[in-house]
Amino acid sequence: MSDIILSVSGLSVGYGERPAAADVSFDLQKGEILCLVGESGCGKSTVLKALMAAPEIKLLSGSITLEGRVISDLPAKERRKLCSDRMGIVFQTPEATFNPIRSYRRQFIETLKSHGIYDRSAFDSQVAKAFEKLELKDWKRVIAECPYALSGGMNQRVALALALLLEQEILLCDEPTSALDATIQLQVAYEFKRLRDKNGVTQIIVTHNLALARFLADHIGVMYAGRLVELGKAEDVLSDPHHPYTKSLMEAVPKLDGEMPVGLPGSPPMTGPSESGCEFHDRCPLAKENCSCRAYAMQQVGDGHFVSCCDGKEAAE
């Protein structure tokens, strides 16, 4: 019996008829962490929204299979209910998670009730444990507050605490540590690992932080202009990247030896994936004349390691 809990195959989605992300495929086994990395506007958050059946996202083609059941064919309302029961999401901005003028206590209780797991007698102790894991002191005061009264970082940590309480099988996180200082980022990163190692929670984490991806990920998917351009085991992608875009991202990270990072000129196209050609060709140091018309395809360069660049494949061979 397969241990694959989530399978995405040839998924193309958009906010209208034009795809914002296209040809996205990956499989995740129970308890694995996939980090999606890439610049802003590359479609990472769109993929998360599609998995959660967000009402603004339209499925154009491809499939999403959850625990052996193809859910992408379900009516939108039924798919949204199933996804919210089995998957949780932590947004980049806490405003997307909470009503700013209602107390956390009230919102926590309503959320737990909607998932059928509210236990009035155990609620306080459960909240105290979740807050303690995230270094949230004085939990009684915090949970009585409204989100508008606290900082962005505090709101993000409270959102993570709610995710811990729900204990769903799959957790989707959109830049979950971006509003946190370095010490709290480390605490949160360890909590994600604990969720994987002790509870078997499968996770997809969108991040710009390659150090966080290196620390957490079992697999890394690199996205550019709405498409996966490299996908593989974390150690393979980071130690032996094949796509020029992946190499550029890594070269842009500051080094401990004081060596200046190398910036990548230009920015990703904001129009999503093109119908043909490599979207990275106009920024790529290895670009050739035929790159602008070469059809997109992921090619295997190693064990579970795939890349969309033909030059990357040739370099591997």
Kinemage of the C-alpha trace (Angstrom):
@kinemage 1
@onewidth
@group {chain A} dominant
@subgroup {mainchain}
@vectorlist {calphas} color= white
{ca met a 1} P 0.000 0.000 0.000
{ca ser a 2} L 1.325 3.416 -0.988
{ca asp a 3} L 2.267 5.865 1.767
{ca ile a 4} L 1.555 8.814 -0.548
{ca ile a 5} L -0.872 11.133 1.221
{ca leu a 6} L -0.971 13.932 -1.374
{ca ser a 7} L -0.385 13.713 -5.106
{ca val a 8} L -0.498 16.662 -7.503
{ca ser a 9} L -0.337 15.872 -11.213
{ca gly a 10} L -0.085 18.380 -14.065
{ca leu a 11} L -1.945 20.992 -12.047
{ca ser a 12} L -2.735 24.277 -13.766
{ca val a 13} L -4.679 26.905 -11.810
{ca gly a 14} L -5.428 30.589 -12.088
{ca tyr a 15} L -7.505 33.507 -10.889
{ca gly a 16} L -9.349 33.438 -14.200
{ca glu a 17} L -8.842 31.589 -17.463
{ca arg a 18} L -5.123 32.375 -17.654
{ca pro a 19} L -2.944 30.092 -15.492
{ca ala a 20} L -0.963 31.609 -12.643
{ca ala a 21} L 0.690 28.236 -12.018
{ca ala a 22} L 0.934 25.413 -14.547
{ca asp a 23} L 2.147 21.822 -14.959
{ca val a 24} L 2.808 21.426 -11.230
{ca ser a 25} L 3.421 17.803 -10.187
{ca phe a 26} L 4.717 16.258 -6.978
{ca asp a 27} L 3.985 13.444 -4.527
{ca leu a 28} L 4.270 13.642 -0.755
{ca gln a 29} L 4.371 10.738 1.638
{ca lys a 30} L 2.949 10.987 5.130
{ca gly a 31} L 5.287 12.951 7.397
{ca glu a 32} L 7.369 14.555 4.642
{ca ile a 33} L 8.122 18.268 4.356
{ca leu a 34} L 8.230 19.951 0.954
{ca cys a 35} L 9.589 23.501 0.793
{ca leu a 36} L 8.626 25.604 -2.220
{ca val a 37} L 11.189 28.332 -2.891
{ca gly a 38} L 11.596 31.097 -5.434
{ca glu a 39} L 11.112 34.832 -5.810
{ca ser a 40} L 7.842 36.607 -5.119
{ca gly a 41} L 5.309 36.193 -7.900
{ca cys a 42} L 6.463 32.709 -8.937
{ca gly a 43} L 3.194 30.954 -8.049
{ca lys a 44} L 4.124 29.328 -4.735
{ca ser a 45} L 1.223 30.783 -2.730
{ca thr a 46} L -1.163 30.110 -5.617
{ca val a 47} L -0.367 26.398 -5.340
{ca leu a 48} L -1.212 26.455 -1.614
{ca lys a 49} L -4.500 28.234 -2.311
{ca ala a 50} L -5.362 25.644 -4.955
{ca leu a 51} L -4.719 22.811 -2.506
{ca met a 52} L -7.020 24.491 0.039
{ca ala a 53} L -9.711 25.004 -2.631
{ca ala a 54} L -9.708 28.784 -2.154
{ca pro a 55} L -12.820 30.220 -3.844
{ca glu a 56} L -10.812 32.713 -5.917
{ca ile a 57} L -8.752 29.935 -7.523
{ca lys a 58} L -9.975 28.141 -10.646
{ca leu a 59} L -8.697 24.659 -11.500
{ca leu a 60} L -7.897 24.661 -15.217
{ca ser a 61} L -6.402 21.181 -15.645
{ca gly a 62} L -4.597 18.419 -13.808
{ca ser a 63} L -5.543 16.626 -10.615
{ca ile a 64} L -5.170 16.664 -6.830
{ca thr a 65} L -5.362 13.307 -5.040
{ca leu a 66} L -5.706 13.156 -1.255
{ca glu a 67} L -5.125 9.757 0.355
{ca gly a 68} L -6.009 7.963 -2.879
{ca arg a 69} L -9.125 10.014 -3.602
{ca val a 70} L -9.162 12.409 -6.548
{ca ile a 71} L -10.584 15.547 -4.941
{ca ser a 72} L -10.069 17.945 -7.838
{ca asp a 73} L -13.172 16.467 -9.531
{ca leu a 74} L -15.422 17.200 -6.566
{ca pro a 75} L -17.854 20.153 -6.526
{ca ala a 76} L -16.100 23.232 -5.151
{ca lys a 77} L -18.089 23.348 -1.896
{ca glu a 78} L -17.509 19.662 -1.120
{ca arg a 79} L -13.821 19.918 -1.979
{ca arg a 80} L -13.429 22.992 0.233
{ca lys a 81} L -15.032 21.194 3.195
{ca leu a 82} L -12.851 18.111 2.739
{ca cys a 83} L -9.689 20.198 2.424
{ca ser a 84} L -10.432 22.292 5.501
{ca asp a 85} L -11.050 19.129 7.535
{ca arg a 86} L -7.799 17.453 6.520
{ca met a 87} L -5.486 20.371 5.808
{ca gly a 88} L -4.628 23.492 7.774
{ca ile a 89} L -3.002 26.660 6.509
{ca val a 90} L -0.888 29.361 8.134
{ca phe a 91} L -0.856 32.521 6.033
{ca gln a 92} L 2.013 34.958 5.580
{ca thr a 93} L -0.051 37.769 7.090
{ca pro a 94} L -1.999 37.141 10.313
{ca glu a 95} L -4.803 39.401 9.023
{ca ala a 96} L -5.724 36.565 6.643
{ca thr a 97} L -6.193 34.196 9.598
{ca phe a 98} L -8.011 36.266 12.228
{ca asn a 99} L -10.770 38.821 12.533
{ca pro a 100} L -8.863 41.795 13.998
{ca ile a 101} L -11.627 42.932 16.365
{ca arg a 102} L -12.649 39.620 17.937
{ca ser a 103} L -10.778 37.988 20.802
{ca tyr a 104} L -8.445 35.110 20.105
{ca arg a 105} L -10.334 33.002 22.667
{ca arg a 106} L -13.598 33.381 20.805
{ca gln a 107} L -11.966 32.668 17.435
{ca phe a 108} L -10.059 29.639 18.764
{ca ile a 109} L -13.243 28.160 20.227
{ca glu a 110} L -15.229 28.734 17.030
{ca thr a 111} L -12.497 27.147 14.909
{ca leu a 112} L -12.170 24.089 17.144
{ca lys a 113} L -15.970 23.694 17.198
{ca ser a 114} L -16.124 23.884 13.402
{ca his a 115} L -13.665 20.954 13.277
{ca gly a 116} L -15.596 19.025 15.920
{ca ile a 117} L -12.698 18.897 18.401
{ca tyr a 118} L -13.620 21.503 21.015
{ca asp a 119} L -13.348 20.203 24.588
{ca arg a 120} L -14.374 22.888 27.044
{ca ser a 121} L -12.735 21.190 30.047
{ca ala a 122} L -9.406 20.715 28.267
{ca phe a 123} L -9.343 23.949 26.263
{ca asp a 124} L -7.253 26.063 28.638
{ca ser a 125} L -4.576 23.416 29.175
{ca gln a 126} L -4.357 22.715 25.430
{ca val a 127} L -3.926 26.408 24.657
{ca ala a 128} L -1.316 26.809 27.412
{ca lys a 129} L 0.775 23.936 25.971
{ca ala a 130} L 0.560 25.242 22.406
{ca phe a 131} L 1.529 28.769 23.481
{ca glu a 132} L 4.421 27.474 25.587
{ca lys a 133} L 5.900 25.662 22.575
{ca leu a 134} L 6.024 28.971 20.710
{ca glu a 135} L 7.502 30.984 23.582
{ca leu a 136} L 4.246 32.879 24.104
{ca lys a 137} L 4.320 34.013 27.716
{ca asp a 138} L 1.245 34.961 29.739
{ca trp a 139} L -1.117 32.966 27.536
{ca lys a 140} L -4.221 34.020 29.487
{ca arg a 141} L -3.604 37.670 28.662
{ca val a 142} L -2.720 36.972 25.017
{ca ile a 143} L -5.746 34.807 24.230
{ca ala a 144} L -8.041 37.441 25.743
{ca glu a 145} L -6.657 40.087 23.351
{ca cys a 146} L -7.915 41.010 19.895
{ca pro a 147} L -5.434 40.689 16.997
{ca tyr a 148} L -5.366 44.455 16.333
{ca ala a 149} L -3.803 44.994 19.773
{ca leu a 150} L -0.715 42.849 19.081
{ca ser a 151} L 2.252 43.028 16.719
{ca gly a 152} L 2.498 41.146 13.441
{ca gly a 153} L 5.039 38.742 14.919
{ca met a 154} L 2.827 37.981 17.902
{ca asn a 155} L -0.177 37.423 15.641
{ca gln a 156} L 1.845 35.009 13.507
{ca arg a 157} L 2.854 32.986 16.552
{ca val a 158} L -0.771 32.831 17.718
{ca ala a 159} L -1.763 31.597 14.235
{ca leu a 160} L 0.862 28.849 14.523
{ca ala a 161} L -0.489 27.943 17.970
{ca leu a 162} L -3.956 27.485 16.466
{ca ala a 163} L -2.477 25.249 13.768
{ca leu a 164} L -0.870 23.113 16.485
{ca leu a 165} L -4.211 22.758 18.268
{ca leu a 166} L -5.995 21.555 15.120
{ca glu a 167} L -3.470 18.721 14.594
{ca gln a 168} L -4.441 18.226 10.947
{ca glu a 169} L -2.725 15.668 8.725
{ca ile a 170} L -1.370 18.214 6.258
{ca leu a 171} L -0.164 21.692 7.162
{ca leu a 172} L 0.338 24.358 4.502
{ca cys a 173} L 2.452 27.350 5.508
{ca asp a 174} L 2.945 30.541 3.509
{ca glu a 175} L 6.114 32.265 4.777
{ca pro a 176} L 5.317 31.236 8.372
{ca thr a 177} L 8.457 32.763 9.916
{ca ser a 178} L 8.741 35.978 7.890
{ca ala a 179} L 7.409 38.215 10.684
{ca leu a 180} L 9.442 36.586 13.461
{ca asp a 181} L 12.853 37.445 14.876
{ca ala a 182} L 15.707 34.963 14.504
{ca thr a 183} L 15.376 33.244 17.890
{ca ile a 184} L 11.639 32.682 17.481
{ca gln a 185} L 12.178 31.495 13.896
{ca leu a 186} L 14.372 28.728 15.283
{ca gln a 187} L 11.737 27.764 17.878
{ca val a 188} L 9.080 27.600 15.180
{ca ala a 189} L 11.350 25.590 12.873
{ca tyr a 190} L 11.915 23.019 15.624
{ca glu a 191} L 8.153 22.849 16.151
{ca phe a 192} L 7.616 22.056 12.476
{ca lys a 193} L 10.175 19.260 12.814
{ca arg a 194} L 8.421 17.959 15.916
{ca leu a 195} L 5.113 17.896 14.050
{ca arg a 196} L 6.745 15.781 11.353
{ca asp a 197} L 8.784 13.455 13.564
{ca lys a 198} L 6.333 12.863 16.426
{ca asn a 199} L 2.952 13.396 14.808
{ca gly a 200} L 3.627 12.475 11.186
{ca val a 201} L 2.214 15.777 9.932
{ca thr a 202} L 2.910 16.308 6.238
{ca gln a 203} L 3.873 19.897 5.433
{ca ile a 204} L 4.259 22.194 2.444
{ca ile a 205} L 6.122 25.343 3.391
{ca val a 206} L 6.506 28.334 1.094
{ca thr a 207} L 9.620 30.301 1.982
{ca his a 208} L 12.223 32.677 0.600
{ca asn a 209} L 14.625 31.499 3.297
{ca leu a 210} L 16.937 28.839 1.863
{ca ala a 211} L 18.490 28.275 5.295
{ca leu a 212} L 15.043 27.393 6.666
{ca ala a 213} L 14.443 25.101 3.684
{ca arg a 214} L 17.795 23.382 4.278
{ca phe a 215} L 16.938 22.883 7.964
{ca leu a 216} L 13.401 21.577 7.453
{ca ala a 217} L 12.844 20.103 4.038
{ca asp a 218} L 12.845 16.504 2.911
{ca his a 219} L 12.197 17.784 -0.612
{ca ile a 220} L 12.604 21.165 -2.270
{ca gly a 221} L 10.669 22.484 -5.242
{ca val a 222} L 12.032 25.575 -6.988
{ca met a 223} L 9.371 27.639 -8.754
{ca tyr a 224} L 9.796 30.294 -11.404
{ca ala a 225} L 7.033 32.093 -13.334
{ca gly a 226} L 4.380 29.649 -12.157
{ca arg a 227} L 6.229 26.430 -12.911
{ca leu a 228} L 8.444 24.012 -11.042
{ca val a 229} L 11.910 24.246 -12.588
{ca glu a 230} L 13.700 21.902 -10.172
{ca leu a 231} L 12.418 19.294 -7.736
{ca gly a 232} L 14.215 16.736 -5.632
{ca lys a 233} L 15.517 15.673 -2.263
{ca ala a 234} L 16.648 18.708 -0.296
{ca glu a 235} L 20.276 17.624 -0.033
{ca asp a 236} L 20.443 16.956 -3.796
{ca val a 237} L 18.880 20.258 -4.851
{ca leu a 238} L 20.996 22.334 -2.468
{ca ser a 239} L 24.315 20.505 -2.843
{ca asp a 240} L 24.068 19.796 -6.574
{ca pro a 241} L 21.614 22.235 -8.213
{ca his a 242} L 21.141 21.798 -11.964
{ca his a 243} L 18.828 24.598 -13.007
{ca pro a 244} L 20.539 27.986 -13.537
{ca tyr a 245} L 17.755 29.656 -11.536
{ca thr a 246} L 18.381 27.425 -8.517
{ca lys a 247} L 22.097 28.220 -8.736
{ca ser a 248} L 21.299 31.946 -8.943
{ca leu a 249} L 19.122 31.776 -5.831
{ca met a 250} L 21.907 30.074 -3.893
{ca glu a 251} L 24.530 32.554 -5.105
{ca ala a 252} L 22.340 35.393 -3.814
{ca val a 253} L 22.549 34.109 -0.217
{ca pro a 254} L 25.161 35.918 1.960
{ca lys a 255} L 28.141 33.739 2.924
{ca leu a 256} L 29.629 33.298 6.390
{ca asp a 257} L 33.122 34.012 5.042
{ca gly a 258} L 32.086 37.571 4.209
{ca glu a 259} L 31.982 36.991 0.449
{ca met a 260} L 29.425 39.282 -1.153
{ca pro a 261} L 26.359 37.551 -2.604
{ca val a 262} L 25.785 37.718 -6.349
{ca gly a 263} L 22.467 39.341 -7.218
{ca leu a 264} L 20.249 38.197 -10.067
{ca pro a 265} L 19.386 41.057 -12.468
{ca gly a 266} L 15.774 41.614 -13.454
{ca ser a 267} L 12.656 40.060 -11.982
{ca pro a 268} L 10.273 37.190 -12.790
{ca pro a 269} L 7.485 37.843 -15.304
{ca met a 270} L 4.242 38.780 -13.569
{ca thr a 271} L 2.077 37.227 -16.294
{ca gly a 272} L 2.526 33.621 -15.142
{ca pro a 273} L 3.757 30.719 -17.282
{ca ser a 274} L 4.045 31.237 -21.019
{ca glu a 275} L 2.614 28.832 -23.562
{ca ser a 276} L 6.061 27.877 -24.839
{ca gly a 277} L 9.699 28.514 -24.090
{ca cys a 278} L 11.678 28.812 -20.877
{ca glu a 279} L 10.474 31.810 -18.887
{ca phe a 280} L 13.942 32.209 -17.353
{ca his a 281} L 15.812 32.513 -20.654
{ca asp a 282} L 16.001 36.333 -20.623
{ca arg a 283} L 17.784 36.286 -17.222
{ca cys a 284} L 19.738 33.059 -17.666
{ca pro a 285} L 23.540 33.162 -18.043
{ca leu a 286} L 23.416 29.869 -19.992
{ca ala a 287} L 20.571 30.825 -22.349
{ca lys a 288} L 20.739 29.677 -25.973
{ca glu a 289} L 18.726 30.808 -28.958
{ca asn a 290} L 16.301 27.884 -28.847
{ca cys a 291} L 15.508 28.326 -25.127
{ca ser a 292} L 12.822 30.890 -25.961
{ca cys a 293} L 10.796 28.293 -27.875
{ca arg a 294} L 11.726 25.002 -26.175
{ca ala a 295} L 8.690 23.232 -24.665
{ca tyr a 296} L 8.519 22.926 -20.883
{ca ala a 297} L 9.299 19.453 -19.564
{ca met a 298} L 10.789 18.108 -16.346
{ca gln a 299} L 13.632 15.665 -16.963
{ca gln a 300} L 15.217 13.303 -14.478
{ca val a 301} L 18.833 14.055 -13.544
{ca gly a 302} L 19.158 11.772 -10.518
{ca asp a 303} L 17.229 9.647 -8.049
{ca gly a 304} L 14.015 11.611 -7.559
{ca his a 305} L 15.740 14.748 -8.898
{ca phe a 306} L 14.092 16.557 -11.822
{ca val a 307} L 14.949 19.731 -13.719
{ca ser a 308} L 13.287 21.601 -16.593
{ca cys a 309} L 16.547 22.880 -18.134
{ca cys a 310} L 18.108 20.762 -20.892
{ca asp a 311} L 21.526 22.273 -20.127
{ca gly a 312} L 21.078 21.200 -16.519
{ca lys a 313} L 20.344 17.642 -17.628
{ca glu a 314} L 23.335 17.575 -19.942
{ca ala a 315} L 25.578 18.879 -17.153
{ca ala a 316} L 24.391 16.040 -14.910
{ca glu a 317} L 25.243 13.443 -17.543
